[in-house]
Amino acid sequence: MEPKLELLKIDCLGKQLRLEGSLAGWQQLFWDNNLVSQKSASIDNGGLRIHEFELSQFSSPLVIESGEQNPLETKITIRLETDLVWQPFRFDYRLLQDDEVIAQGTRTEKDIERQSPEIPIVKQQKLSIVGLASLGFKLLKSAKVIKVVLAGASVAAYSWLFSLQFALALIACLVFHEYGHIRAMKYFGMKTKGIYLIPFMGGLALSDEKINTRWQDVVISIMGPTFGLFMSIGSLIAYHATGNVFFAGLAAFNALLNLFNLLPILPLDGGHILKSISFSMNSVMGLIACAVGAAFGVYVSYTFGLALLGFLLLIGSLEIIFEWRTRHQSHLLPLDRYGQIFSTIWYLLTVGALVGIIWHLAGTGDDMLSLPLKILQS
């Protein structure tokens, strides 16, 4: 079964009526968690759809047949009429009971962002050693003490490799980056579990909740590098104000760290951003535009001597282009045209600003400050 998007969840005769669908065009209607109607996938994945099913209702008075009393059974016809537009998303619905309207309304992308998808009931299993171990890991992961342990391990690991001062600066960069992800999650009303620092692997911002739209994926992903950019700009200002080369080094290496996070390679932030943008393009022209944009990025990278950046950009872009045909298999609501343009500009400006900071500091002639640029040129 393809990933599903919850299009509607309302009350119907005291039970939950839920409509699920996908960009491929299929829809399934559930009443009281029982499948009552479905539509197959089709090229026309939007437009008007009508779901209809019958329910039995037993009521008084009682009738007598062969000396036995049986309740009177009547049939109730339920019809759900929907009109769906994917980009920009708009879902109009009308629920009828025996041709009488009992509910109607409109849903937009904001409604999809805020909803909590139905969680299937998991069959209880008997306790086992594996189950107990899994439970223990979950408890450990949710405990605040694990954050302290991982943070301490990260400081020790980076101090062993470099120095305590560099380790603390790197931890600050990682925390500021991950805090950007946390702020974005909270903006969408998602519950967060905080920041976890993983030695030699960076940081991780966790949430128990799932995203429902490509816009959420873009914003949550790009806010980490955006906060990283703010930190580099602040460090750059501090360097020019004080002349302390430590702030310059912090600005340069933090910019390099966030720039690599923006590479279009999953599971990096850039992979999520560009995948959401390209997978929201329904026409072949959208794919062509994505390919041309990737080729232009590679050309610019090599023109300015950023060989490593250009190579990784090429590999990541090809991966996303090859997966483009699977875009309809996602449950995430696609970006509309405005969202695609805005996300692309936001991404390019962030990448350009980070490269600009690295280039600017490399021009000071300091060997340490030139190292990030040399890495990109390798």
C-alpha positions in Angstrom: 0.0 0.0 0.0 1.2 3.5 -0.9 1.9 6.1 1.9 -1.4 7.8 2.6 -2.5 11.4 3.3 -5.4 12.0 5.6 -7.7 14.3 3.6 -10.6 14.4 6.0 -11.7 13.2 9.5 -15.1 14.2 10.8 -18.0 12.7 12.8 -20.7 10.8 11.0 -23.6 9.3 13.0 -21.5 9.2 16.2 -18.6 7.4 14.5 -15.4 8.6 12.8 -15.5 9.1 9.1 -12.0 9.3 7.6 -10.9 9.8 4.0 -7.3 8.9 3.0 -5.7 9.5 -0.4 -2.5 10.0 -2.4 -1.1 12.0 -5.3 -1.4 8.9 -7.4 -5.2 9.4 -7.3 -6.5 6.6 -5.1 -8.8 7.3 -2.2 -10.1 5.1 0.7 -13.1 6.0 2.9 -13.3 4.5 6.4 -16.3 4.6 8.8 -15.5 3.5 12.3 -12.2 2.2 11.0 -14.0 0.0 8.4 -13.3 0.4 4.7 -16.6 1.4 3.1 -15.6 2.9 -0.2 -12.5 3.3 -2.4 -11.3 4.8 -5.6 -8.5 3.4 -7.7 -5.4 5.4 -8.8 -5.9 7.4 -11.9 -4.1 10.0 -14.1 -6.7 12.5 -12.9 -5.7 12.6 -9.3 -8.0 15.5 -8.3 -11.3 16.9 -9.1 -14.8 15.7 -8.1 -15.2 12.3 -6.3 -18.3 10.7 -4.8 -18.1 8.0 -2.2 -21.4 6.3 -1.2 -22.2 3.5 1.2 -25.2 2.2 3.2 -25.6 1.6 6.9 -28.3 -0.4 8.6 -30.4 1.0 11.5 -32.7 -0.9 13.8 -35.5 0.9 15.4 -38.9 0.5 17.1 -41.8 -0.2 16.7 -41.3 -4.0 16.9 -43.1 -6.1 14.3 -44.3 -9.6 15.0 -43.4 -12.4 12.6 -44.2 -16.0 13.4 -44.6 -15.2 17.0 -41.1 -13.6 17.3 -40.4 -9.9 17.8 -37.8 -8.4 15.5 -36.6 -4.9 15.3 -37.4 -2.9 12.1 -34.4 -2.5 9.9 -33.9 0.6 7.7 -31.2 1.5 5.3 -29.3 4.8 5.6 -27.5 6.1 2.5 -24.3 8.1 3.2 -22.7 10.1 0.4 -19.5 12.1 0.6 -18.9 14.5 -2.3 -15.4 16.0 -2.6 -13.6 18.4 -4.9 -9.8 18.2 -4.6 -7.2 20.5 -6.0 -3.6 19.6 -5.1 -1.6 22.7 -6.0 -2.4 25.0 -4.3 -4.2 22.5 -2.0 -7.9 23.0 -1.5 -10.3 20.3 -0.4 -14.1 21.0 -0.5 -16.4 18.4 0.9 -20.1 17.8 1.5 -21.6 14.9 3.6 -25.1 13.8 2.9 -27.5 11.4 4.8 -30.3 10.3 2.5 -29.8 13.4 0.3 -29.8 15.8 3.3 -26.6 17.7 3.9 -25.3 17.1 7.4 -21.8 18.5 7.1 -19.7 20.5 4.7 -16.6 22.6 4.7 -13.2 23.4 3.1 -9.7 22.3 4.1 -6.4 24.0 3.1 -2.7 23.3 3.6 -2.8 24.9 7.1 -5.4 22.3 8.2 -3.2 19.4 6.8 -0.1 20.8 8.6 -1.9 20.9 12.0 -3.6 17.5 11.9 -2.4 14.4 13.7 -2.6 11.3 11.5 -4.6 8.3 12.6 -2.3 5.9 14.5 -3.1 2.2 13.7 -3.8 0.0 16.7 -0.8 -2.2 17.4 -1.4 -5.7 18.5 -0.1 -6.3 22.0 2.7 -8.8 22.1 4.1 -10.9 25.0 7.1 -9.6 26.7 10.4 -10.9 25.5 14.1 -10.2 26.0 14.1 -8.2 22.7 10.9 -6.4 23.8 12.4 -5.5 27.2 15.6 -4.3 25.5 13.6 -2.1 23.1 11.6 -0.7 26.0 14.8 0.0 27.9 16.3 1.8 25.0 13.2 4.0 24.5 13.2 4.9 28.2 16.9 5.7 28.0 16.5 7.8 24.8 13.7 9.8 26.4 15.6 10.5 29.6 17.3 13.9 30.0 20.4 12.2 31.3 21.2 10.7 27.9 21.5 14.2 26.5 24.1 15.1 29.1 26.0 11.9 28.6 26.1 12.3 24.8 27.1 16.0 25.1 29.9 15.1 27.5 31.1 12.3 25.1 31.1 14.7 22.2 33.2 17.3 24.0 35.6 14.6 25.1 35.8 13.2 21.6 36.4 16.5 19.8 38.8 17.7 22.5 40.9 14.5 22.0 41.0 15.1 18.3 41.6 18.9 18.4 41.5 21.0 21.5 39.0 21.9 24.3 38.4 25.3 22.8 37.7 24.0 19.4 35.5 21.3 20.8 33.3 23.8 22.7 33.1 26.0 19.6 32.0 23.0 17.5 29.4 22.0 20.0 28.1 25.6 20.0 27.8 25.4 16.2 25.9 22.1 16.3 23.5 23.2 19.0 22.7 26.5 17.3 22.1 24.6 14.0 19.8 22.0 15.7 18.0 24.8 17.6 16.9 26.1 14.2 15.2 22.8 13.5 13.6 22.8 16.9 12.2 26.4 16.4 10.7 25.3 13.1 9.1 22.2 14.6 7.5 24.3 17.4 6.3 26.8 14.8 4.2 24.0 13.2 2.9 23.0 16.6 5.0 19.8 16.8 6.1 18.4 20.2 9.9 18.2 20.4 12.2 15.9 22.4 15.2 18.3 22.3 18.7 18.1 20.9 21.0 15.1 21.0 24.7 15.4 20.2 26.2 12.3 18.7 30.1 12.0 18.9 31.7 12.2 15.4 28.3 12.4 13.7 27.0 15.9 14.7 23.6 16.6 16.2 20.0 15.5 16.0 16.7 17.4 16.7 14.0 14.9 17.5 10.2 15.0 17.5 7.6 12.4 18.2 5.3 13.8 15.5 5.3 13.3 11.7 5.2 16.0 9.1 2.3 16.1 6.6 3.5 18.6 3.9 6.5 19.3 1.8 6.5 22.9 3.1 7.0 21.6 6.7 9.9 19.4 5.4 11.5 22.5 3.7 11.1 24.9 6.6 12.3 22.4 9.3 15.2 21.3 7.1 16.5 24.8 6.1 16.0 26.5 9.4 19.1 24.6 10.8 21.5 26.0 8.2 19.7 29.4 8.4 20.4 29.6 12.1 24.0 28.5 11.3 24.3 31.3 8.8 23.1 33.8 11.5 25.8 32.4 13.9 28.5 32.8 11.2 27.4 36.4 10.5 27.4 37.2 14.2 30.9 35.7 14.5 32.1 37.6 11.5 30.8 40.9 13.0 32.6 40.1 16.2 35.8 39.4 14.4 35.8 42.7 12.6 34.8 44.5 15.8 37.5 42.9 18.0 40.1 41.6 15.6 40.1 38.3 17.5 40.9 35.6 14.9 39.0 33.0 17.0 35.7 34.6 15.9 36.9 34.5 12.2 37.7 30.8 12.5 34.3 30.1 14.2 32.6 32.0 11.3 34.5 30.1 8.6 34.3 26.6 9.9 30.6 27.0 11.0 29.8 28.2 7.5 31.6 25.1 6.0 29.6 22.8 8.4 26.3 24.3 7.4 27.2 24.4 3.7 27.8 20.7 3.7 24.5 20.2 5.4 22.9 21.9 2.4 24.3 19.5 -0.1 21.4 17.7 -2.0 22.3 14.3 -0.5 19.9 12.5 1.8 19.7 12.4 4.8 21.3 15.9 4.9 19.1 19.0 5.1 19.8 19.9 1.5 18.6 16.5 0.3 15.3 17.1 2.1 14.9 20.6 0.7 15.7 19.9 -2.9 13.7 16.7 -2.9 10.6 18.5 -1.6 11.0 21.2 -4.2 11.6 18.8 -7.2 9.0 16.2 -6.1 6.4 19.0 -6.0 6.8 19.6 -9.7 4.2 17.5 -11.5 5.1 18.3 -15.1 8.1 17.1 -17.1 9.1 20.7 -17.5 9.5 20.8 -13.7 12.0 17.9 -14.0 13.8 19.6 -16.8 14.0 22.8 -14.7 15.4 20.8 -11.8 18.1 19.2 -14.1 19.0 22.6 -15.7 19.3 24.1 -12.2 21.5 21.3 -11.0 23.7 21.6 -14.1 24.0 25.4 -13.6 25.0 24.8 -9.9 27.7 22.4 -10.9 29.0 24.7 -13.6 29.2 27.7 -11.2 31.0 25.5 -8.6 33.7 24.4 -11.1 34.0 27.9 -12.5 34.9 29.3 -9.1 37.2 26.3 -8.5 34.9 24.7 -5.9 35.6 21.1 -7.2 34.4 19.2 -4.2 31.2 21.2 -3.9 30.5 20.8 -7.6 31.1 17.0 -7.5 28.9 16.4 -4.4 26.2 18.7 -5.9 26.2 16.6 -9.1 25.9 13.3 -7.3 23.1 14.5 -5.0 21.2 16.1 -7.8 21.3 13.0 -10.0 20.0 10.9 -7.1 17.0 13.2 -6.6 16.3 13.3 -10.4 16.4 9.5 -10.7 13.9 9.2 -7.8 11.6 11.9 -9.3 9.1 9.3 -10.7 8.4 8.0 -7.2 7.1 11.5 -6.0 3.4 10.3 -6.1 4.2 7.6 -3.6 4.7 10.1 -0.8 2.0 11.0 1.7 3.4 14.6 1.9 1.3 17.4 0.5 3.3 19.0 -2.4 4.5 22.6 -2.5 2.4 25.0 -4.7 4.2 27.1 -7.3 4.8 30.0 -4.9 6.2 27.5 -2.3 8.6 26.0 -4.9 9.9 29.4 -6.0 10.2 30.8 -2.4 12.0 27.6 -1.2 14.4 27.7 -4.1 15.3 31.3 -3.5 15.7 30.7 0.2 18.0 27.7 -0.5 20.2 29.5 -3.0 20.6 32.7 -0.9 21.6 30.6 2.1 24.2 28.6 0.1 25.5 31.8 -1.5 25.8 33.6 1.8 27.7 30.7 3.4 30.1 30.4 0.4 30.6 34.2 0.5 31.6 34.1 4.2 34.1 31.3 3.5 35.5 33.2 0.4 35.7 36.5 2.3 37.7 35.0 5.3 40.0 33.1 2.9 41.0 36.4 1.4 42.6 37.5 4.7 45.7 35.4 3.9 45.5 33.5 7.2 46.3 29.8 6.5 43.7 28.6 9.1 41.0 30.8 7.6 41.8 29.6 4.1 41.4 26.0 5.0 37.6 25.8 4.5 38.0 27.2 0.9 40.8 24.8 0.2 38.5 21.9 1.3 35.9 23.1 -1.2 38.5 23.4 -3.9 40.0 19.9 -3.3 
